Amino acid sequence: MKLFKTMLLAGAATALAAPALAQDGGGVSDDAVKIGMLLDMSGPYSALDGQGSVVAVQMAIDEMGGEIDGKTIELMTADHQNKADIGSNLARQWSDQNNIDLILGGANSGVGIALQEVTSEKNIAYINNGAATAALTNENCAPETGLHWTYDTDALANGTAVAMVKEGNDSWYFITADYAFGHKLEENAMEAVKANGGTVTGNVRAPFPTQDFSSFLLQAQGSGAKVIGLANAGTDTQNSVKQAQEFGIVQGGQKVASLLLFLTDVEALGLDAAQGLTLTTGFYWDQDDKAREWSAKFEEKHGAKPTMVQAGMYSSALNYLKAVKETGTDEAKAVVAKLKEMPIEDAFSRNGRVREDGLMVHDMFLAQVKTPDESEGKWDYYNIVRTIPGDDAFRSLEDGSCAAVKG
Amino acid sequence: MAFFDIPLPVFMGQLLIGLINGAFYAVLSLGLALIFGLLNIVNFAHGALYMVGAFVAFLLLDIAGIGYWPALLLAPVIVGLFGIVIERLLLRPLAELDHLYGLLLTFGLALLLEGAFRHFYGVSGERYAIPDALQGVFNLGFMFLPVYRAWVIVASLIVCIATWLLIEKTRLGATMRAAVENADLVRAFGVNVPLLVTVTYGFGVALAAFAGVLAAPIYSVNPLMGSNIIIVVFAIVVIGGLGSIKGAIVSGFLLGVCEGLTRVFWPEASNIVIFVVMAIVLIVRPAGLFGKAA
């Protein structure tokens, strides 16, 4: 009898709770919008991403007043240490224990892809800003929950590689970081080189991270290619550019193309070593007034100008929060759907929109690193050569391979 | 002429580059071997102290305007003194305990040092220019050899040979070797063994700092530069035979070359080849190439 009563009570409780649960799906869960950032906080990508990205996202939260219609915005951060397993474990933990609403993923494509899987399984909104691999909106796409914001390997190849081939630098040798990011960047750049009439003489895969690139550079030198394409990032890029100069590669008549170069890399290399490098970037602090104004505020807080990843983090967090405000919910699919309707225009993005496959298409910039004479001081590093309209910069939806969109 | 499908010039170039990397390995593993030999401590802080050496050179230039050449002497002295303080204050109380305690302490120390430099300087690295006298390249016909890299080989060879001579051919070295064999007996002869131990630790640490200064102009001066190299150096010491001076030097250069060649034949495997060699050596000769069987 007692058991029967208990069951009856339990049944009644469930019946009462059910409408509440259903309602919860339409509002903000736990009365808080919870954002978690998974970044490289201490490794080779932490200068271009790391703490600066946290500062940028905090700026977006402050801009929204720290709350959305009375629901507080909470921010958590963790170091993924460039390990996919650590990243996905943290994401699972945040999902199970903290009921996280948005995960902002930073640099490292391996981790980026792993997070895409976890977030789509757990129905968490996911925006990646630092990982370069175009796989995030192609073979590994999850367009209902996962967005890719700042740049991708396609845009880098379509910018830097195409521009250089058109200048007559038509034979390439690649030095590639041996993991998901490097492979994808190499693949995209090879396609771009060949599509524009160039040839690829060879490639070498360097372990990530590597301190000494001299062996690889010597092999590239021996290949006789006109251009040595560096499909790497962060400290790997710095070391390879610096050592290319040391080994007289540029004096020998070969060009170095750093396919992914961040502002912090140029700062670490110095203009003497970096001058003349062609690069593609999603953002430059000095691109226009809006960018300058925001970057000045960022510099006050962080002590350095923002990289494109950090600016992209700000932009994605800000637009996510706006979408939450407009929809009145933090349910992942509803917010992501809203983001796809909104024009994306802020300090970071020009002519931006989120495409069906989750890619944030926006204008990119082809830039060249200034010579020491041209530069007027610290952080004055790029000449913007031209603006690449979003549709030219990124791979078109038709050429993409996102199964969920293609059906 | 070609060697395994690799043109000879490229092959020669790779050999030379292997030697350059080997030079760093040799100086670092030499310091480790010395410390292990006399103190029986696996000095996990060695990589961090190598990094500190590079930073001291950077700071000397940045703050005091002291250039590369004085720094090459000053940085090892400063870091060596720091090492002596570590030995006296931290390692001495652990001398009678299990080796593990020394290992843990030095590991903690490495994390502390790295964390501190990361806090103040970030990870993107600081620039340190190649000194004017060593700018430029030699054209060897088969490759361009940067003058500075050639200097790295020469400088490390000099330091390695001098250290080896000191240990093997001088009275001080003989006393040190005796203390390794039987510290109590040496003490009975009136030798101040604790002082000897302190000086040895300081010297080993100074060698790490010297390698750090050598590395500063090639790599960016970076708080993580030590942790990137230290595990490899440990493997090299094990391959050479724990505590063997000659073993540390020879296997340092040898494995640098081995790694360099792997970068041509199978680049993806170049960061594990040293550990594969270590595993094989441990199976075939557990005491290492130059170690005495226990």
Interface residues (C-beta under 8 A of the other chain):
Chain A: S42 G43 P44 S46 A47 L48 G50 D178 V204 R205 A206 P207 P209 T210 Q211 D212 S214 S215 F216 L218 Q219 Q221 G222 T235 Q238 N239 K242 Q243 E246 F247 G248 Q251 G252 T264 D265 E267 A268 L269 G270
Chain B: P7 P9 V10 G13 Q14 I17 G18 I20 N21 R118 G122 V123 S124 G125 E126 R127 I130 V137 M143 F144 P146 Y148 R149 I218 Y219 S220 N222 L224 M225 N228 I229 G260 R263 V264 P267 E268 S270 N271
